[in-house]
Amino acid sequence: MRCPVDTNVNFGARLREIRQARGKSLRVVAGLAGISAGHLSHLENGTRALDRRSLIVDLANALEVAPSEITGPGVVTPGDLAEDQALGPVRLALQSISMGEPQGKVFPVETLSVRAASLLDAQRDCQYAEVGRALPPLLRDLHTTLDAGRDVQQVLRLLAVIHVQGTQAWLTDIGANMDLGWQAATLARDAAERLDDPLALGISAFGTAFGLMGAGAFDLASRTLSAPGVGTRTSDHMQLTGMLALASSLVAAAKKDQGERVAALEYADELARRSGEGSALWLGFGPSNVGVWRMSVALEAGEYATAAKIAPTVNPEALSSPTRKAAYWREYGRALARLPKQHDAAVMMLREAEKISPTRIHRHPFIRSVLSELLAKVKGNAVRRELRGMAYRAGLPV
């Protein structure tokens, strides 16, 4: 069933509305944001995708608003999809837990561990409806068991992982309000600090940093990622340290810090060669995933041609999960969308991602902006038919 249309999906129209309400000219806002007036005009007209965190933050600063005023509180309003229907129960579970009244049941930690692993497997495999159904009762039961003082250390460890790799990841993928994701990251941090374990602190920092990036707090995100000191003592520690390095590189790209960006990527690459393809903490760290992150980092830096050149060096079949495979095709399409004479190829790459994980195309704000841009550029009948189909399924006006 088609996702409901979000009337606020047009970032460009919102950008123009804010600029005009501020009484600022194209030239003034563009100058403050460090881009040309022509670039800003294309963004406002929807003929250029607004698909970089750093640019969103620069524009927000120029307009003296929060980044969320430009991107909106969420991509899609609750509708008829199963994952949409689960959003309400997940929100209520998070609110109840935050109030100290999880209202779940006490279970043995072995049972909770099996349930948590099943949910995280489903999230990794892009089975979002299944995750949405399982998440509220699992969260309630984990926190109720913790409050009862049962298997405290093991439950805290489960909570640190489940709130980042389950709750926060699911909320992000379905396009929920980022404040809910922040609430999940905060619960993960609380559990990790209480446990005081390097792996728990590291996975918590990973989730917290992405919440901070969404708010444009790049410096704080960078400090958060450097704090845990996970180390490389075991394979799990090495893989998590590698993921923190990848996240640090993405933050550095958003900060326009070329030196830190390169150093963090090189460190992650070194660790990936040592660890091989891994699955610790459902992170999927390894040489292939480092390649996908290299693409994402290049895209955040606005280096679309570089990202497109990296893509053929990555074997998507070597990626450990549907989540990462979808990310590969999505980033490849996003790179090609900005290159001359590559728009048709961009559509087909995005279509490959949609086949694997429709939600990661339909609900991702950057990709929705890219689809809008491509609608104005793709002319070929066959490819345009594919594009219009994707746009329609994403709830965009076509």
MARDREN-646879 format. One record per residue (C-alpha): x, y, z. Coordinates in steps of 0.02 Angstrom, whole numbers, plus 32768, in hexadecimal, padded with zeros to 4 digits. Example, Ala and Ser with C-alpha at 12.3 -4.5 7.8 and 13.67 -1.06 7.14 Angstrom:
! residues 2
<atom px="8267" py="7F1F" pz="8186"/>
<atom px="82AC" py="7FCB" pz="8165"/>
END
This chain:
! residues 398
<atom px="8000" py="8000" pz="8000"/>
<atom px="803B" py="80AE" pz="7FD8"/>
<atom px="8088" py="8116" pz="8064"/>
<atom px="8024" py="81B2" pz="808D"/>
<atom px="8066" py="8251" pz="803F"/>
<atom px="80C5" py="82C0" pz="80B5"/>
<atom px="8095" py="8372" pz="8089"/>
<atom px="813A" py="83AE" pz="80D0"/>
<atom px="81A6" py="833E" pz="8062"/>
<atom px="81E0" py="83CE" pz="7FF4"/>
<atom px="827B" py="8409" pz="804F"/>
<atom px="8294" py="8490" pz="7FCC"/>
<atom px="81E9" py="84DD" pz="7FE6"/>
<atom px="8204" py="84DE" pz="80A2"/>
<atom px="82B0" py="852B" pz="8089"/>
<atom px="8267" py="85B7" pz="801E"/>
<atom px="81D9" py="85D3" pz="809A"/>
<atom px="8253" py="85E8" pz="812C"/>
<atom px="82C6" py="8659" pz="80C8"/>
<atom px="8237" py="86C9" pz="8093"/>
<atom px="81F2" py="86CE" pz="8144"/>
<atom px="829D" py="8707" pz="817E"/>
<atom px="829D" py="878F" pz="80FA"/>
<atom px="8344" py="8755" pz="80B3"/>
<atom px="8376" py="8751" pz="7FFC"/>
<atom px="83B8" py="86BB" pz="7F9D"/>
<atom px="8461" py="870F" pz="7F91"/>
<atom px="846F" py="8733" pz="804C"/>
<atom px="843B" py="8684" pz="8085"/>
<atom px="84A6" py="862F" pz="8003"/>
<atom px="853C" py="8697" pz="8037"/>
<atom px="8524" py="866E" pz="80EF"/>
<atom px="8513" py="85B5" pz="80C4"/>
<atom px="85AD" py="85B6" pz="8056"/>
<atom px="8556" py="858B" pz="7FB2"/>
<atom px="8525" py="85EB" pz="7F18"/>
<atom px="847D" py="8641" pz="7F03"/>
<atom px="845E" py="85CF" pz="7E6D"/>
<atom px="847B" py="8535" pz="7ED8"/>
<atom px="8401" py="8573" pz="7F5A"/>
<atom px="8381" py="8599" pz="7ED2"/>
<atom px="838F" py="84E7" pz="7E91"/>
<atom px="8377" py="84A5" pz="7F42"/>
<atom px="82DB" py="850E" pz="7F5B"/>
<atom px="8295" py="84DA" pz="7EB2"/>
<atom px="82B2" py="8421" pz="7ED5"/>
<atom px="8328" py="840A" pz="7E41"/>
<atom px="83BA" py="83E8" pz="7EB6"/>
<atom px="83AE" py="836C" pz="7F46"/>
<atom px="83CE" py="83A7" pz="7FF6"/>
<atom px="842A" py="830A" pz="8029"/>
<atom px="84BB" py="833A" pz="809A"/>
<atom px="84B6" py="8356" pz="8156"/>
<atom px="853B" py="83DC" pz="814E"/>
<atom px="84DC" py="8440" pz="80CC"/>
<atom px="843A" py="8433" pz="812F"/>
<atom px="8494" py="8475" pz="81C9"/>
<atom px="84E8" py="8501" pz="8167"/>
<atom px="843F" py="8538" pz="8123"/>
<atom px="83EF" py="852C" pz="81CE"/>
<atom px="8478" py="8599" pz="8217"/>
<atom px="8463" py="8617" pz="818A"/>
<atom px="83A8" py="861E" pz="81AC"/>
<atom px="83BE" py="8617" pz="826A"/>
<atom px="834E" py="8580" pz="8280"/>
<atom px="8367" py="84CD" pz="82BB"/>
<atom px="8392" py="844E" pz="8232"/>
<atom px="82EF" py="83F4" pz="8255"/>
<atom px="8291" py="8490" pz="821B"/>
<atom px="82D3" py="846D" pz="816C"/>
<atom px="82C8" py="83AF" pz="816B"/>
<atom px="8228" py="83A3" pz="81CF"/>
<atom px="8201" py="8339" pz="8269"/>
<atom px="81E8" py="8297" pz="8207"/>
<atom px="81DD" py="825A" pz="8156"/>
<atom px="8137" py="8201" pz="8153"/>
<atom px="809E" py="820D" pz="81C1"/>
<atom px="8058" py="816B" pz="820C"/>
<atom px="7FF6" py="810A" pz="818A"/>
<atom px="7FBF" py="805C" pz="815B"/>
<atom px="8066" py="8002" pz="8159"/>
<atom px="8087" py="7F89" pz="81E7"/>
<atom px="8122" py="7FE7" pz="821F"/>
<atom px="80BC" py="8088" pz="8225"/>
<atom px="803B" py="8033" pz="8291"/>
<atom px="80C3" py="7FFC" pz="830A"/>
<atom px="8105" py="80AC" pz="8323"/>
<atom px="8080" py="80D9" pz="83A4"/>
<atom px="80A2" py="8041" pz="8413"/>
<atom px="815E" py="805E" pz="8408"/>
<atom px="8147" py="8114" pz="843A"/>
<atom px="80D9" py="80E2" pz="84CE"/>
<atom px="8157" py="805F" pz="8505"/>
<atom px="81E4" py="80E0" pz="8502"/>
<atom px="817A" py="815D" pz="8563"/>
<atom px="8149" py="80DB" pz="85E6"/>
<atom px="81FE" py="80A6" pz="85FB"/>
<atom px="8237" py="815A" pz="860D"/>
<atom px="81B3" py="8171" pz="8696"/>
<atom px="81F7" py="80D8" pz="86F3"/>
<atom px="815A" py="8072" pz="86D0"/>
<atom px="8185" py="7FF7" pz="8644"/>
<atom px="80EF" py="7F88" pz="866D"/>
<atom px="813D" py="7EEB" pz="8626"/>
<atom px="8162" py="7E40" pz="866E"/>
<atom px="81FB" py="7DF3" pz="86BF"/>
<atom px="8250" py="7D70" pz="8653"/>
<atom px="82F0" py="7D0A" pz="8663"/>
<atom px="8381" py="7D60" pz="860C"/>
<atom px="8396" py="7CCA" pz="8599"/>
<atom px="82E7" py="7CE4" pz="8554"/>
<atom px="8302" py="7D9F" pz="8540"/>
<atom px="83A8" py="7D80" pz="84E6"/>
<atom px="8354" py="7D0F" pz="8467"/>
<atom px="82CA" py="7D8F" pz="8448"/>
<atom px="8348" py="7E1C" pz="8438"/>
<atom px="83B2" py="7DBA" pz="83BB"/>
<atom px="8318" py="7D91" pz="8353"/>
<atom px="82E4" py="7E48" pz="834E"/>
<atom px="8392" py="7E84" pz="831F"/>
<atom px="839B" py="7E00" pz="8295"/>
<atom px="82F5" py="7E41" pz="8252"/>
<atom px="8335" py="7EF5" pz="8255"/>
<atom px="83D3" py="7EC0" pz="81FA"/>
<atom px="8368" py="7E68" pz="8178"/>
<atom px="82F7" py="7F00" pz="815E"/>
<atom px="825D" py="7EA8" pz="81A4"/>
<atom px="8219" py="7F47" pz="81EF"/>
<atom px="8167" py="7F0E" pz="820F"/>
<atom px="81A9" py="7E7B" pz="8275"/>
<atom px="821C" py="7EEE" pz="82D8"/>
<atom px="818D" py="7F66" pz="82F9"/>
<atom px="8120" py="7EDB" pz="8340"/>
<atom px="81A8" py="7E92" pz="83AE"/>
<atom px="81F8" py="7F31" pz="83EE"/>
<atom px="8178" py="7F77" pz="846C"/>
<atom px="8161" py="7ED8" pz="84D3"/>
<atom px="821B" py="7EB1" pz="84D0"/>
<atom px="8248" py="7F60" pz="850D"/>
<atom px="81C6" py="7F59" pz="8596"/>
<atom px="81FE" py="7EAC" pz="85CE"/>
<atom px="82B8" py="7ED8" pz="85CD"/>
<atom px="829D" py="7F71" pz="8639"/>
<atom px="8223" py="7F18" pz="86AD"/>
<atom px="82A1" py="7E8B" pz="86C7"/>
<atom px="8328" py="7F0D" pz="86E8"/>
<atom px="82BB" py="7F67" pz="8767"/>
<atom px="829D" py="7EC0" pz="87BE"/>
<atom px="8359" py="7EAE" pz="87D6"/>
<atom px="8365" py="7E0F" pz="876F"/>
<atom px="8406" py="7DEB" pz="870E"/>
<atom px="8430" py="7EA4" pz="8713"/>
<atom px="84D6" py="7EA0" pz="86B7"/>
<atom px="8496" py="7E36" pz="8627"/>
<atom px="83F6" py="7E9B" pz="8615"/>
<atom px="8455" py="7F3F" pz="8613"/>
<atom px="84C4" py="7EFA" pz="8589"/>
<atom px="842A" py="7EC7" pz="8525"/>
<atom px="83DB" py="7F73" pz="853E"/>
<atom px="8474" py="7FD1" pz="8500"/>
<atom px="8471" py="7F6E" pz="845E"/>
<atom px="83B6" py="7F61" pz="8443"/>
<atom px="8395" py="801A" pz="8459"/>
<atom px="8419" py="8049" pz="83D7"/>
<atom px="8414" py="7FBA" pz="8359"/>
<atom px="835B" py="7F97" pz="8372"/>
<atom px="82F5" py="802B" pz="83AF"/>
<atom px="835A" py="80BD" pz="836A"/>
<atom px="8386" py="8065" pz="82C6"/>
<atom px="82D1" py="8033" pz="82A8"/>
<atom px="828F" py="80E1" pz="82CE"/>
<atom px="830F" py="812D" pz="8257"/>
<atom px="82EA" py="80B4" pz="81CB"/>
<atom px="822E" py="80CF" pz="81CF"/>
<atom px="8243" py="818C" pz="81D1"/>
<atom px="8202" py="81AE" pz="8281"/>
<atom px="821E" py="8250" pz="82DE"/>
<atom px="82D6" py="825A" pz="830D"/>
<atom px="82A7" py="8288" pz="83C0"/>
<atom px="8269" py="81D5" pz="83D8"/>
<atom px="8310" py="8194" pz="839A"/>
<atom px="8368" py="8208" pz="8413"/>
<atom px="82FE" py="81C3" pz="84A1"/>
<atom px="8337" py="8113" pz="8472"/>
<atom px="83ED" py="814B" pz="846A"/>
<atom px="83DC" py="819A" pz="8516"/>
<atom px="8398" py="80F7" pz="855F"/>
<atom px="842B" py="809A" pz="8510"/>
<atom px="84A5" py="8116" pz="855D"/>
<atom px="8454" py="8104" pz="8608"/>
<atom px="8467" py="8047" pz="85FF"/>
<atom px="851B" py="8050" pz="85C0"/>
<atom px="8552" py="80CB" pz="8646"/>
<atom px="8504" py="8060" pz="86CD"/>
<atom px="855A" py="7FC5" pz="8689"/>
<atom px="8600" py="801F" pz="866A"/>
<atom px="8637" py="7FA2" pz="85E6"/>
<atom px="869E" py="7FD9" pz="854E"/>
<atom px="8630" py="7F7F" pz="84CF"/>
<atom px="8590" py="7FC7" pz="8519"/>
<atom px="85DC" py="8074" pz="8523"/>
<atom px="8618" py="8067" pz="846F"/>
<atom px="8572" py="8032" pz="8425"/>
<atom px="851D" py="80BA" pz="848B"/>
<atom px="8597" py="813C" pz="8447"/>
<atom px="8571" py="8100" pz="8397"/>
<atom px="84B7" py="811F" pz="83AE"/>
<atom px="84CD" py="81C1" pz="840E"/>
<atom px="853F" py="8208" pz="8387"/>
<atom px="84BE" py="81EA" pz="82FF"/>
<atom px="843A" py="8240" pz="8367"/>
<atom px="84AE" py="82D5" pz="837B"/>
<atom px="84D6" py="82D7" pz="82C1"/>
<atom px="841E" py="82E2" pz="829A"/>
<atom px="8415" py="8380" pz="8304"/>
<atom px="84B1" py="83C9" pz="82B2"/>
<atom px="851B" py="83B8" pz="834F"/>
<atom px="85B4" py="8379" pz="82F0"/>
<atom px="8639" py="83AC" pz="836E"/>
<atom px="85DD" py="8356" pz="83FC"/>
<atom px="85C2" py="82BC" pz="8391"/>
<atom px="867C" py="82B6" pz="836D"/>
<atom px="86A7" py="82BF" pz="8426"/>
<atom px="8627" py="823A" pz="844F"/>
<atom px="8672" py="81C1" pz="83D2"/>
<atom px="8722" py="81D9" pz="8414"/>
<atom px="86F3" py="81C0" pz="84CC"/>
<atom px="86D2" py="8104" pz="84E5"/>
<atom px="8782" py="80BE" pz="84CA"/>
<atom px="8740" py="8014" pz="8494"/>
<atom px="87E8" py="7FD6" pz="8455"/>
<atom px="880F" py="7F3B" pz="83EE"/>
<atom px="8825" py="7EB5" pz="8473"/>
<atom px="87AA" py="7E3B" pz="8423"/>
<atom px="875B" py="7E2D" pz="8377"/>
<atom px="86BB" py="7E7D" pz="83BA"/>
<atom px="871D" py="7F0F" pz="8403"/>
<atom px="877B" py="7F24" pz="835F"/>
<atom px="86DC" py="7F26" pz="82F6"/>
<atom px="8686" py="7FA4" pz="8367"/>
<atom px="8720" py="8013" pz="8368"/>
<atom px="871F" py="800A" pz="82AB"/>
<atom px="8669" py="8040" pz="82A3"/>
<atom px="868C" py="80D2" pz="8318"/>
<atom px="871A" py="8105" pz="82A3"/>
<atom px="86A3" py="80FF" pz="820D"/>
<atom px="8624" py="8169" pz="8269"/>
<atom px="86B0" py="81E2" pz="8298"/>
<atom px="86DF" py="81F2" pz="81E1"/>
<atom px="862B" py="821B" pz="81B3"/>
<atom px="8624" py="82A0" pz="823A"/>
<atom px="86CA" py="82E6" pz="81FF"/>
<atom px="8686" py="82F3" pz="814E"/>
<atom px="85F1" py="8354" pz="8192"/>
<atom px="866A" py="83C5" pz="81F0"/>
<atom px="86D2" py="83DA" pz="8151"/>
<atom px="876A" py="8396" pz="81AF"/>
<atom px="87CA" py="833F" pz="8125"/>
<atom px="885A" py="8305" pz="8193"/>
<atom px="87ED" py="82AF" pz="8215"/>
<atom px="877D" py="8267" pz="818D"/>
<atom px="8810" py="8212" pz="8135"/>
<atom px="8865" py="81D8" pz="81D4"/>
<atom px="87C6" py="8189" pz="8219"/>
<atom px="87A3" py="812F" pz="8175"/>
<atom px="8855" py="80ED" pz="816B"/>
<atom px="884A" py="80AB" pz="821D"/>
<atom px="87A4" py="8057" pz="81F9"/>
<atom px="87ED" py="800A" pz="815C"/>
<atom px="8881" py="7FC5" pz="81BE"/>
<atom px="880E" py="7F78" pz="8241"/>
<atom px="879E" py="7F2D" pz="81BA"/>
<atom px="8833" py="7ED7" pz="8169"/>
<atom px="8860" py="7E8D" pz="8212"/>
<atom px="87B0" py="7E59" pz="8244"/>
<atom px="876B" py="7E20" pz="819C"/>
<atom px="86B0" py="7E20" pz="817C"/>
<atom px="865B" py="7E20" pz="8226"/>
<atom px="85B2" py="7E27" pz="827C"/>
<atom px="85D9" py="7E62" pz="832C"/>
<atom px="8549" py="7EBE" pz="837E"/>
<atom px="84EA" py="7EB6" pz="82D8"/>
<atom px="855E" py="7F3D" pz="8293"/>
<atom px="8598" py="7EDF" pz="81F8"/>
<atom px="8646" py="7F28" pz="8202"/>
<atom px="86C5" py="7EED" pz="8180"/>
<atom px="8720" py="7F1D" pz="80E0"/>
<atom px="8683" py="7F21" pz="8075"/>
<atom px="8623" py="7F8E" pz="80EF"/>
<atom px="86B7" py="8004" pz="80FB"/>
<atom px="86A3" py="801C" pz="803F"/>
<atom px="85ED" py="804C" pz="8054"/>
<atom px="861B" py="80C7" pz="80DE"/>
<atom px="86A1" py="8112" pz="806D"/>
<atom px="8615" py="8137" pz="7FF3"/>
<atom px="85A9" py="8185" pz="807B"/>
<atom px="8639" py="81F0" pz="80BA"/>
<atom px="8660" py="822D" pz="800A"/>
<atom px="85A9" py="8258" pz="7FF0"/>
<atom px="85A2" py="82B9" pz="8093"/>
<atom px="8637" py="831B" pz="8054"/>
<atom px="85DD" py="833F" pz="7FB0"/>
<atom px="8659" py="82D4" pz="7F4D"/>
<atom px="85DB" py="8278" pz="7EE0"/>
<atom px="8657" py="8242" pz="7E5A"/>
<atom px="86C9" py="81F8" pz="7EDF"/>
<atom px="863A" py="8195" pz="7F2B"/>
<atom px="860C" py="8154" pz="7E7D"/>
<atom px="86BF" py="811C" pz="7E60"/>
<atom px="86C4" py="80BF" pz="7F06"/>
<atom px="8624" py="805F" pz="7EE4"/>
<atom px="866A" py="7FE5" pz="7E60"/>
<atom px="86F6" py="7FB5" pz="7ED8"/>
<atom px="8677" py="7F71" pz="7F54"/>
<atom px="8628" py="7EC5" pz="7F3E"/>
<atom px="8576" py="7ED8" pz="7F7F"/>
<atom px="8563" py="7E1C" pz="7F8E"/>
<atom px="85EE" py="7E1C" pz="8010"/>
<atom px="8589" py="7E90" pz="8080"/>
<atom px="8548" py="7E34" pz="8118"/>
<atom px="8492" py="7E6A" pz="8119"/>
<atom px="8402" py="7EAC" pz="80B0"/>
<atom px="8410" py="7F4F" pz="8111"/>
<atom px="84C0" py="7F6E" pz="80D2"/>
<atom px="849A" py="7F30" pz="8022"/>
<atom px="8409" py="7FAB" pz="8018"/>
<atom px="847D" py="8034" pz="8058"/>
<atom px="84FB" py="800B" pz="7FCF"/>
<atom px="847F" py="801C" pz="7F40"/>
<atom px="842F" py="80B3" pz="7F91"/>
<atom px="84D4" py="8110" pz="7FA1"/>
<atom px="8508" py="80DD" pz="7EF1"/>
<atom px="8467" py="8125" pz="7EAC"/>
<atom px="8479" py="81C1" pz="7F14"/>
<atom px="8528" py="81DC" pz="7ECD"/>
<atom px="84F5" py="81C0" pz="7E17"/>
<atom px="845F" py="8233" pz="7E28"/>
<atom px="84D3" py="82C8" pz="7E32"/>
<atom px="8543" py="8298" pz="7D9E"/>
<atom px="8525" py="82CC" pz="7CE8"/>
<atom px="84D2" py="8249" pz="7C7A"/>
<atom px="84C1" py="81CF" pz="7D0B"/>
<atom px="840E" py="81F2" pz="7D40"/>
<atom px="83C6" py="8156" pz="7CF0"/>
<atom px="844A" py="80EA" pz="7D44"/>
<atom px="8425" py="8142" pz="7DEA"/>
<atom px="836E" py="8110" pz="7DDD"/>
<atom px="839B" py="805B" pz="7DC0"/>
<atom px="8412" py="8058" pz="7E55"/>
<atom px="838D" py="80A1" pz="7EC5"/>
<atom px="8313" py="8020" pz="7E82"/>
<atom px="838C" py="7F96" pz="7EB6"/>
<atom px="838D" py="7FDE" pz="7F66"/>
<atom px="82D0" py="7FE8" pz="7F67"/>
<atom px="82C1" py="7F30" pz="7F38"/>
<atom px="8327" py="7F02" pz="7FD1"/>
<atom px="82DD" py="7F7E" pz="804C"/>
<atom px="824E" py="7FED" pz="8012"/>
<atom px="824A" py="8048" pz="80B8"/>
<atom px="82FF" py="8080" pz="80AB"/>
<atom px="82D2" py="80D7" pz="8007"/>
<atom px="8222" py="8113" pz="802B"/>
<atom px="8248" py="8159" pz="80D7"/>
<atom px="82F8" py="819F" pz="80C7"/>
<atom px="82F0" py="825E" pz="80BB"/>
<atom px="838C" py="826E" pz="804E"/>
<atom px="834D" py="81EB" pz="7FD3"/>
<atom px="82A1" py="8238" pz="7FC9"/>
<atom px="82F6" py="82DC" pz="7F9D"/>
<atom px="835F" py="8282" pz="7F19"/>
<atom px="82C4" py="8231" pz="7ECF"/>
<atom px="8273" py="82DD" pz="7EC1"/>
<atom px="830D" py="8320" pz="7E68"/>
<atom px="8311" py="828D" pz="7DF0"/>
<atom px="825A" py="82A6" pz="7DC4"/>
<atom px="828C" py="834E" pz="7D7B"/>
<atom px="831D" py="8304" pz="7D18"/>
<atom px="82F7" py="8255" pz="7CD9"/>
<atom px="82A5" py="8257" pz="7C2E"/>
<atom px="82B0" py="81A4" pz="7BEA"/>
<atom px="8207" py="814D" pz="7BEC"/>
<atom px="823C" py="80A3" pz="7C32"/>
<atom px="82AC" py="80E8" pz="7CBA"/>
<atom px="8234" py="8174" pz="7CE3"/>
<atom px="81AD" py="80F1" pz="7CFD"/>
<atom px="821B" py="809C" pz="7D7F"/>
<atom px="823F" py="8143" pz="7DD0"/>
<atom px="818A" py="8178" pz="7DD8"/>
<atom px="815F" py="80D0" pz="7E24"/>
<atom px="81E0" py="80E7" pz="7EAD"/>
<atom px="81A9" py="8199" pz="7ECC"/>
<atom px="80F3" py="8163" pz="7ED7"/>
<atom px="811C" py="80D6" pz="7F52"/>
<atom px="817E" py="8156" pz="7FB9"/>
<atom px="80E3" py="81C3" pz="7FC4"/>
<atom px="812A" py="824D" pz="7F55"/>
<atom px="80B6" py="82AD" pz="7EE1"/>
<atom px="80CA" py="826A" pz="7E2F"/>
END
